[in-house]
């Protein structure tokens, strides 16, 4: 029997290989297109990655649905009935209501199983940043840390997980209502490629405007180097169906690491899953990593 379960959701963008390696489970969300509903499978089992992003390129509207209370209740109850504790780390509450559904489900299950241990954390992150938080929890668990110690560390350090993303177009983020302060800031200038971060309130915020795709990749890598702190975690470059640009981005990150004297930290390349992908659109890339505490947005 597992020491305790680490649970996340479809916004974590953890591949099957990483979920297996770190022993992480997830509650799937859903999406629909042309009245057909799909499970937001991080392995793109029902629809391929290429077909999914081509739907968006063709102008199709992807509608996403959060994990609901019943989704969480079933999982929580299954483990509570076996006496297994659950650490649930969900997508930022600024981007999804799934974490609120997990709170309601937790409270319902604890009524029936008052001795159960269920902790739900608002990660204030999404995409591979959320995935990295879950991976860190797994690493601590495997190193022998107790449940309460892991939950406390994640809560106290979640603002040390960063996103520096290059968005090819703001169209999808605007449509999904997933970015703040962008429309006025960029004024719809087509050649401008914004840098998007996750701020201290878990919002996607456009912080810089850069002319051109390659310039935005270089600037995002520079911003990475300004905040990066070496740890036992890998760095993840996640992309929305733009393999060649992702490799270029990765090479920029590796070059910055070398400049910092870090030649042994692993840099992974992963695909952005369907829930995050539906918001950011094809061509988006982000680097996700552990670093200095995020302060942007704290004083809003």
C-alpha positions as CSV (number, residue, x, y, z in Angstrom):
1,X,0.0,0.0,0.0
2,X,1.3,3.5,-0.9
3,X,2.5,5.7,1.9
4,X,0.2,8.4,0.6
5,X,-1.3,9.3,-2.8
6,X,-0.2,12.4,-4.8
7,X,-3.1,13.6,-7.0
8,X,-3.3,16.4,-9.5
9,X,-5.4,17.2,-12.5
10,X,-5.4,17.5,-16.3
11,X,-3.7,20.9,-16.1
12,X,-0.5,19.3,-14.8
13,X,0.6,18.3,-18.3
14,X,2.5,15.3,-16.9
15,X,3.2,12.6,-19.5
16,X,2.5,9.0,-18.8
17,X,6.2,8.3,-18.4
18,X,6.6,11.0,-15.8
19,X,3.4,10.0,-14.0
20,X,4.6,6.4,-13.8
21,X,8.2,7.4,-12.8
22,X,7.0,9.7,-9.9
23,X,3.9,7.7,-8.9
24,X,1.4,10.6,-9.5
25,X,-2.3,10.2,-10.3
26,X,-4.6,12.8,-11.8
27,X,-8.3,13.6,-12.0
28,X,-9.2,14.1,-15.6
29,X,-11.0,17.1,-16.9
30,X,-13.0,17.2,-20.1
31,X,-13.3,19.3,-23.3
32,X,-15.7,19.4,-26.2
33,X,-15.6,20.4,-29.8
34,X,-18.5,20.4,-32.3
35,X,-20.7,18.9,-29.6
36,X,-18.4,15.9,-29.1
37,X,-17.0,15.5,-25.6
38,X,-13.6,14.1,-24.9
39,X,-11.7,13.2,-21.8
40,X,-8.8,15.6,-21.3
41,X,-6.3,12.7,-21.5
42,X,-2.7,13.9,-21.0
43,X,-1.6,11.1,-23.3
44,X,-3.9,12.3,-26.1
45,X,-5.6,8.9,-26.2
46,X,-8.9,9.9,-27.9
47,X,-7.5,12.5,-30.3
48,X,-3.9,13.0,-31.2
49,X,-1.9,16.0,-30.3
50,X,-1.6,17.1,-33.9
51,X,-5.3,16.7,-34.6
52,X,-6.2,18.6,-31.4
53,X,-4.1,21.6,-32.3
54,X,-5.1,21.5,-35.9
55,X,-8.7,21.9,-34.8
56,X,-7.7,25.2,-33.2
57,X,-5.7,26.2,-36.2
58,X,-8.8,25.6,-38.3
59,X,-10.8,28.0,-36.1
60,X,-12.7,25.4,-34.1
61,X,-13.7,26.4,-30.6
62,X,-12.5,24.1,-27.8
63,X,-14.7,24.3,-24.7
64,X,-13.1,23.0,-21.5
65,X,-14.8,21.6,-18.4
66,X,-13.2,21.4,-14.9
67,X,-13.0,18.4,-12.7
68,X,-16.2,18.5,-10.6
69,X,-17.0,17.7,-7.0
70,X,-18.2,14.2,-7.9
71,X,-15.0,13.4,-9.8
72,X,-12.9,14.3,-6.7
73,X,-15.3,12.6,-4.3
74,X,-15.0,9.2,-6.0
75,X,-11.2,9.3,-5.8
76,X,-11.0,10.7,-2.3
77,X,-13.6,8.1,-1.0
78,X,-11.8,5.2,-2.7
79,X,-8.6,6.0,-0.8
80,X,-10.3,7.1,2.5
81,X,-12.0,3.7,2.6
82,X,-8.6,2.0,2.4
83,X,-7.0,4.3,5.0
84,X,-4.7,5.9,2.5
85,X,-4.0,9.7,2.8
86,X,-4.4,11.9,-0.3
87,X,-2.4,15.1,-1.1
88,X,-4.3,16.8,-3.9
89,X,-2.6,19.6,-5.8
90,X,-4.8,21.4,-8.3
91,X,-4.5,24.0,-11.0
92,X,-4.5,27.6,-9.9
93,X,-7.8,28.9,-8.6
94,X,-7.3,32.0,-10.8
95,X,-7.6,29.7,-13.9
96,X,-9.9,26.9,-12.8
97,X,-12.6,26.1,-10.2
98,X,-11.4,22.5,-9.9
99,X,-9.6,23.2,-6.7
100,X,-12.8,24.6,-5.2
101,X,-14.5,21.3,-6.2
102,X,-11.8,19.4,-4.4
103,X,-12.5,21.4,-1.2
104,X,-16.2,20.5,-1.3
105,X,-15.4,16.8,-2.1
106,X,-12.9,16.7,0.8
107,X,-15.4,18.0,3.3
108,X,-18.1,15.5,2.1
109,X,-15.7,12.5,2.4
110,X,-14.5,13.6,5.8
111,X,-18.0,13.5,7.1
112,X,-18.2,9.8,6.3
113,X,-14.5,9.1,7.1
114,X,-13.6,11.5,9.9
115,X,-10.2,9.7,10.4
116,X,-9.2,10.2,6.8
117,X,-6.4,12.5,5.8
118,X,-7.1,14.6,2.7
119,X,-5.2,17.8,2.0
120,X,-6.1,20.0,-1.0
121,X,-3.7,22.7,-2.2
122,X,-4.3,25.5,-4.6
123,X,-1.0,25.4,-6.5
124,X,-1.3,28.9,-8.0
125,X,0.3,27.3,-11.1
126,X,-0.7,25.4,-14.2
127,X,0.9,23.4,-17.0
128,X,4.3,21.9,-16.2
129,X,4.7,24.2,-13.2
130,X,1.9,22.3,-11.6
131,X,3.5,19.1,-12.8
132,X,6.8,20.1,-11.1
133,X,5.0,20.7,-7.8
134,X,3.5,17.2,-7.9
135,X,6.9,15.8,-8.9
136,X,8.6,17.5,-5.9
137,X,5.9,16.1,-3.6
138,X,6.7,12.6,-5.0
139,X,10.4,13.1,-4.5
140,X,9.9,14.1,-0.9
141,X,7.6,11.1,-0.3
142,X,10.2,8.7,-1.8
143,X,12.9,10.3,0.3
144,X,10.9,9.3,3.4
145,X,9.2,12.6,4.3
146,X,5.9,12.3,6.2
147,X,2.6,13.5,4.7
148,X,2.3,16.6,6.8
149,X,5.9,17.6,6.0
150,X,5.3,17.3,2.3
151,X,2.0,19.2,2.4
152,X,3.6,22.0,4.5
153,X,6.6,22.3,2.2
154,X,4.4,22.6,-0.9
155,X,2.2,25.2,0.6
156,X,5.1,27.3,1.8
157,X,7.2,27.0,-1.4
158,X,4.6,26.9,-4.3
159,X,5.5,30.5,-5.2
160,X,9.0,29.4,-6.0
161,X,7.7,27.6,-9.1
162,X,8.0,29.8,-12.3
163,X,6.6,30.1,-15.7
164,X,8.2,32.1,-18.5
165,X,6.1,31.5,-21.6
166,X,6.2,32.6,-25.3
167,X,2.8,33.0,-26.8
168,X,2.6,33.0,-30.5
169,X,-0.8,34.8,-30.4
170,X,-2.9,36.3,-27.7
171,X,-6.1,35.3,-29.5
172,X,-6.7,32.1,-27.6
173,X,-5.8,33.5,-24.2
174,X,-8.1,36.4,-24.7
175,X,-10.9,34.2,-25.9
176,X,-10.6,31.9,-22.9
177,X,-10.3,34.9,-20.5
178,X,-7.0,33.4,-19.2
179,X,-4.7,36.4,-19.3
180,X,-5.0,39.7,-17.5
181,X,-3.8,43.2,-18.6
182,X,-2.9,42.0,-22.0
183,X,-5.3,43.6,-24.5
184,X,-4.5,47.2,-23.4
185,X,-0.9,46.5,-23.0
186,X,-0.3,45.1,-26.5
187,X,-3.0,46.8,-28.4
188,X,-3.3,44.0,-30.9
189,X,0.1,44.6,-32.6
190,X,0.5,41.4,-34.6
191,X,4.2,41.3,-34.6
192,X,4.5,41.5,-30.8
193,X,5.1,38.3,-29.0
194,X,4.2,38.6,-25.3
195,X,6.1,37.0,-22.4
196,X,3.5,35.5,-20.0
197,X,4.3,34.6,-16.4
198,X,2.2,33.1,-13.6
199,X,2.1,35.8,-10.9
200,X,1.8,35.4,-7.1
201,X,-2.0,35.2,-7.4
202,X,-1.9,32.4,-9.9
203,X,-2.9,34.6,-12.9
204,X,-1.4,34.5,-16.3
205,X,0.0,38.0,-16.8
206,X,1.7,39.5,-19.9
207,X,4.8,41.3,-18.5
208,X,6.8,42.1,-21.6
209,X,6.3,42.7,-25.3
210,X,9.0,41.5,-27.6
211,X,9.2,41.9,-31.4
212,X,9.4,38.6,-33.2
213,X,9.4,34.9,-32.3
214,X,13.1,34.3,-31.9
215,X,13.5,37.4,-29.8
216,X,10.7,36.3,-27.5
217,X,12.4,32.9,-27.0
218,X,15.7,34.6,-26.2
219,X,14.1,37.0,-23.8
220,X,12.2,34.2,-22.0
221,X,15.4,32.3,-21.6
222,X,17.1,35.5,-20.2
223,X,14.2,35.9,-17.7
224,X,14.6,32.3,-16.7
225,X,18.3,32.8,-15.8
226,X,17.4,35.9,-13.7
227,X,15.1,33.8,-11.4
228,X,16.4,30.2,-11.6
229,X,17.7,28.5,-8.4
230,X,19.4,25.1,-8.7
231,X,17.5,22.3,-7.0
232,X,16.9,18.6,-7.3
233,X,14.1,19.2,-9.8
234,X,14.4,19.1,-13.6
235,X,13.5,22.0,-15.8
236,X,10.6,21.5,-18.2
237,X,10.1,23.1,-21.6
238,X,6.5,22.5,-22.5
239,X,5.1,23.3,-26.0
240,X,1.8,23.3,-27.9
241,X,2.7,21.4,-31.1
242,X,5.8,23.4,-32.1
243,X,8.6,20.8,-31.8
244,X,11.3,22.7,-33.7
245,X,10.8,26.0,-31.8
246,X,10.7,24.0,-28.5
247,X,14.1,22.5,-29.3
248,X,15.4,26.0,-30.0
249,X,14.0,27.2,-26.7
250,X,15.5,24.2,-24.9
251,X,18.9,25.0,-26.4
252,X,18.6,28.6,-25.1
253,X,17.8,27.3,-21.6
254,X,20.8,24.9,-21.7
255,X,23.1,27.8,-22.8
256,X,21.9,29.9,-19.9
257,X,22.4,27.0,-17.5
258,X,26.0,26.7,-18.7
259,X,26.6,30.4,-18.1
260,X,25.3,29.9,-14.5
261,X,27.7,27.0,-14.1
262,X,25.0,24.4,-14.0
263,X,25.8,21.6,-16.4
264,X,24.0,18.7,-14.8
265,X,20.4,19.7,-14.4
266,X,18.1,17.8,-16.7
267,X,16.0,19.8,-19.2
268,X,12.9,17.9,-20.3
269,X,10.7,18.6,-23.3
270,X,7.0,17.9,-22.8
271,X,3.8,18.5,-24.7
272,X,1.1,20.9,-23.3
273,X,-2.1,18.9,-22.6
274,X,-5.5,19.6,-24.0
275,X,-6.9,21.8,-21.1
276,X,-4.0,24.2,-21.0
277,X,-3.6,23.9,-24.8
278,X,-7.2,25.0,-25.4
279,X,-6.5,28.2,-23.6
280,X,-3.0,29.1,-24.9
281,X,-3.3,27.8,-28.5
282,X,-0.8,26.2,-30.9
283,X,2.7,27.6,-31.0
284,X,2.9,28.4,-27.2
285,X,6.0,27.4,-25.3
286,X,6.9,27.8,-21.7
287,X,9.9,27.0,-19.4
288,X,8.9,25.8,-15.9
289,X,11.4,25.7,-13.1
290,X,12.2,26.2,-9.4
291,X,13.5,29.6,-8.5
292,X,13.3,32.8,-6.4
293,X,9.9,33.4,-4.9
294,X,7.5,35.0,-7.3
295,X,6.5,38.5,-6.1
296,X,4.7,39.9,-9.2
297,X,1.1,40.7,-8.3
298,X,1.4,40.4,-4.5
299,X,0.6,44.1,-4.0
300,X,-2.4,44.3,-6.3
